[in-house]
Amino acid sequence: MQAAAHRLSAAPRQRLTDKSNTNAHLALVDGTGLLDALPIAAAIIERVDGKELRVAAHNDRFVDTVHRSSCTALDWNDAECLRSGPIADLLQSFFDGTAGAAELDFKNGEGVSSHFFRVKLAPLPKSEDAPRCLLSVVDRTVEVQSERALRAEMLRDSLTGLPNRLAFSEAIEKAEEAPSRDIDHAVLVVDMLRFSRINESMGGLAGDELLITFARRLILALRAGDVLARTGGNEFGILVSLRRGVEDALKAADRIQKVMAAPFKISDLEIRVECAIGVALMHGGQDPEELFRNAQFAVKQAKMVGKPQVYEPKQATEARRRFSVETELRRALDRDQLQLFYQPLINLKTGEVSGFEALARWDHEDRGEISPTEFIPVAEESGLILQLGRWAMDKAATTLAGWDKQAGEKLPLYVGVNLSAIQVARDNIAEVVESALKSSGLSGNRLTLELTESSIVQDPARATRVFHALKELETTVAMDDFGTGYSSLAYLQRLPIDVLKIDRSFVAGMMVDPDSVAIVRAVLSLAEALGMSTTAEGIETVELATTLATLGCASGQGFYFAKPLEADAAIDCWKSRRR
């Protein structure tokens, strides 16, 4: 096109109008002076004999644009772009009236010397029965290059120089669009553990230096073709190709752990950094974001078990159910749709009901009964246990006060309410109990607060303060599931504990396992030595009840006596066993 441009600039400008033409506006259109007035490159194209395309007129900017193109025709009218190709096709369809759009973007040249143009067509009146149009050309090279530079910046992590989350998602999409029979892909998510502690203790600059060094080490663990990106604060994503399935993905995780084994030297300190790695295998038609979330879910599992984990759909289904249960539980608590059932605590010597343990029950309107073993852990994980615990405390105290009112006297009964370790750690338990006692009018000795060993182990100092605060309210304190935790026996001597509850796992094995009998005997002896009472859980048979009573256990509960009962049935049970 450059040669054509030289010829056009050297030749006198063509004017297609005939002097005898009396139509003034046609003469104006044909004048090259009008083209020169346009701020863009423009030319008048006409179609001769219903087929041949030729340039009728042009302006100087059009010549400059031709200079920047790769057309080498000696005569513009012989240029290949007017004979075939996208520009010729656009012009022919425009003249035929079949063009879907009157513009075209195209690239001219390759590599760094490539240029980008946009061609637009506009209709003009016919000249001597030859259809004509105005062709304008805009050089978009600077615009396109700027867009590319901006997009490249948008897809790059500014700290490490790696692709970012958006670029990583696009890489996953490309891998899915070009599947191979021999090569599958997997996404690995690598999470740097305890990064926030390092960042807080050493400062942001040291944290940034660690991230950069961490990223460089990750690169050392990759193979050719693998894609590494920084997808979060201390999270990195890796797209790896697989020839031997999940084995290749786990080998990649192993390589990553090996390169991270050596300590990092940051600010003259040597720091050992561990990471959790989750793996998700790519399947056809899978959404990139879903695949990435699967790998993130596997990271959570890896943090719990301490080694790389491959995403299992079953685990994700369970996680979604837990989330669903959390949402429904929050709604149920707001609407007061849970109930408290009461399991009798039997005096093993007299057979009378000495008290009840309050147990939360949830009968969902659509799902039916949801087990406490399912919704209590969800409540603890989500923090709803605080709201649930306060509700249970108030409900239990109100129910016991109602029984007193119904009987017209203070009944010789108490109610035990379970306290979660999360409640002990986050809530003001003494305040909760005191509020329940005041609103119900009960004295403190009518409530037994049951705490597990884990509530002591997590924060012994706080647990000690909570125990003493509860005793100041004159409540009874019981250690639930004794023997299954990790608390030191020193706590039994140090803390004001009134009752030891022997876990059902030891009670159930007493009839077949001599070791279980020995453990129960030891607990009973320990409780007697420390001046504590004992309650056995999970009594299912008369033999167990008789044996425990013989060994000196004070009270027991279990299906042999009664299942958890609604409030009215519970008080009827007390009446029926009263001598």
RARAGI-V67421 format. One record per pair of residues at least 12 apart in sequence whose C-alpha atoms are under 6 Angstrom apart, sorted by the first residue. I is the first residue (numbers start at 1). J is the second residue. If there is no record, write none. Layout:
i:I j:J
i:I j:J
This chain:
i:1 j:66
i:1 j:69
i:1 j:70
i:1 j:71
i:1 j:72
i:1 j:73
i:2 j:66
i:2 j:67
i:2 j:72
i:3 j:72
i:3 j:74
i:4 j:73
i:4 j:74
i:4 j:75
i:4 j:76
i:5 j:63
i:5 j:66
i:14 j:57
i:35 j:59
i:36 j:59
i:41 j:61
i:41 j:62
i:41 j:136
i:41 j:137
i:42 j:58
i:42 j:62
i:42 j:135
i:42 j:136
i:43 j:57
i:43 j:58
i:43 j:134
i:43 j:135
i:44 j:56
i:44 j:57
i:44 j:133
i:44 j:134
i:45 j:132
i:45 j:133
i:46 j:131
i:46 j:132
i:47 j:130
i:47 j:131
i:48 j:130
i:54 j:77
i:102 j:120
i:102 j:121
i:103 j:119
i:103 j:120
i:104 j:118
i:104 j:119
i:105 j:117
i:105 j:118
i:115 j:141
i:116 j:140
i:116 j:141
i:117 j:138
i:117 j:139
i:117 j:140
i:118 j:137
i:118 j:138
i:119 j:136
i:119 j:137
i:120 j:135
i:120 j:136
i:121 j:134
i:121 j:135
i:122 j:134
i:155 j:167
i:160 j:212
i:162 j:229
i:163 j:229
i:164 j:229
i:164 j:230
i:164 j:231
i:165 j:231
i:169 j:288
i:172 j:288
i:183 j:242
i:183 j:243
i:184 j:241
i:184 j:242
i:185 j:240
i:185 j:241
i:185 j:242
i:185 j:282
i:186 j:239
i:186 j:240
i:186 j:280
i:186 j:281
i:186 j:282
i:187 j:238
i:187 j:239
i:187 j:279
i:187 j:280
i:188 j:237
i:188 j:238
i:188 j:278
i:188 j:279
i:189 j:236
i:189 j:237
i:189 j:277
i:189 j:278
i:189 j:295
i:190 j:235
i:190 j:236
i:190 j:276
i:190 j:277
i:191 j:235
i:191 j:275
i:191 j:276
i:192 j:234
i:192 j:275
i:193 j:274
i:193 j:275
i:221 j:255
i:221 j:256
i:226 j:239
i:226 j:240
i:227 j:239
i:276 j:299
i:276 j:302
i:276 j:303
i:277 j:299
i:277 j:308
i:278 j:295
i:278 j:298
i:278 j:299
i:278 j:308
i:278 j:309
i:278 j:310
i:279 j:295
i:279 j:310
i:279 j:311
i:280 j:294
i:280 j:295
i:280 j:310
i:280 j:311
i:298 j:310
i:298 j:311
i:338 j:362
i:339 j:360
i:339 j:361
i:340 j:359
i:340 j:360
i:340 j:361
i:341 j:358
i:341 j:359
i:341 j:564
i:341 j:565
i:341 j:566
i:342 j:356
i:342 j:357
i:342 j:358
i:342 j:564
i:342 j:565
i:343 j:356
i:343 j:357
i:343 j:563
i:343 j:564
i:343 j:565
i:344 j:356
i:345 j:556
i:345 j:557
i:346 j:555
i:346 j:556
i:347 j:555
i:348 j:549
i:348 j:554
i:348 j:555
i:352 j:577
i:352 j:578
i:353 j:574
i:354 j:413
i:355 j:413
i:355 j:414
i:355 j:415
i:356 j:415
i:357 j:415
i:357 j:416
i:358 j:416
i:358 j:417
i:386 j:423
i:394 j:436
i:397 j:440
i:398 j:440
i:401 j:440
i:414 j:446
i:414 j:447
i:415 j:447
i:416 j:447
i:416 j:448
i:416 j:449
i:417 j:449
i:417 j:450
i:418 j:449
i:418 j:450
i:419 j:450
i:419 j:451
i:421 j:455
i:430 j:469
i:430 j:470
i:444 j:473
i:444 j:474
i:444 j:475
i:445 j:474
i:445 j:475
i:447 j:475
i:448 j:475
i:448 j:476
i:448 j:477
i:449 j:477
i:450 j:478
i:450 j:479
i:450 j:480
i:451 j:479
i:451 j:480
i:452 j:479
i:452 j:480
i:453 j:485
i:453 j:487
i:457 j:487
i:477 j:497
i:477 j:498
i:478 j:497
i:478 j:498
i:478 j:499
i:478 j:500
i:479 j:500
i:480 j:501
i:481 j:501
i:481 j:502
i:481 j:503
i:482 j:501
i:482 j:502
i:482 j:503
i:498 j:532
i:499 j:532
i:499 j:533
i:499 j:534
i:500 j:534
i:501 j:534
i:501 j:535
i:501 j:536
i:502 j:536
i:503 j:537
i:504 j:537
i:504 j:538
i:534 j:553
i:534 j:554
i:535 j:555
i:535 j:556
i:536 j:556
i:537 j:556
i:537 j:557
i:538 j:558
i:539 j:557
i:539 j:558
i:540 j:558
i:540 j:559
i:540 j:560
i:541 j:560
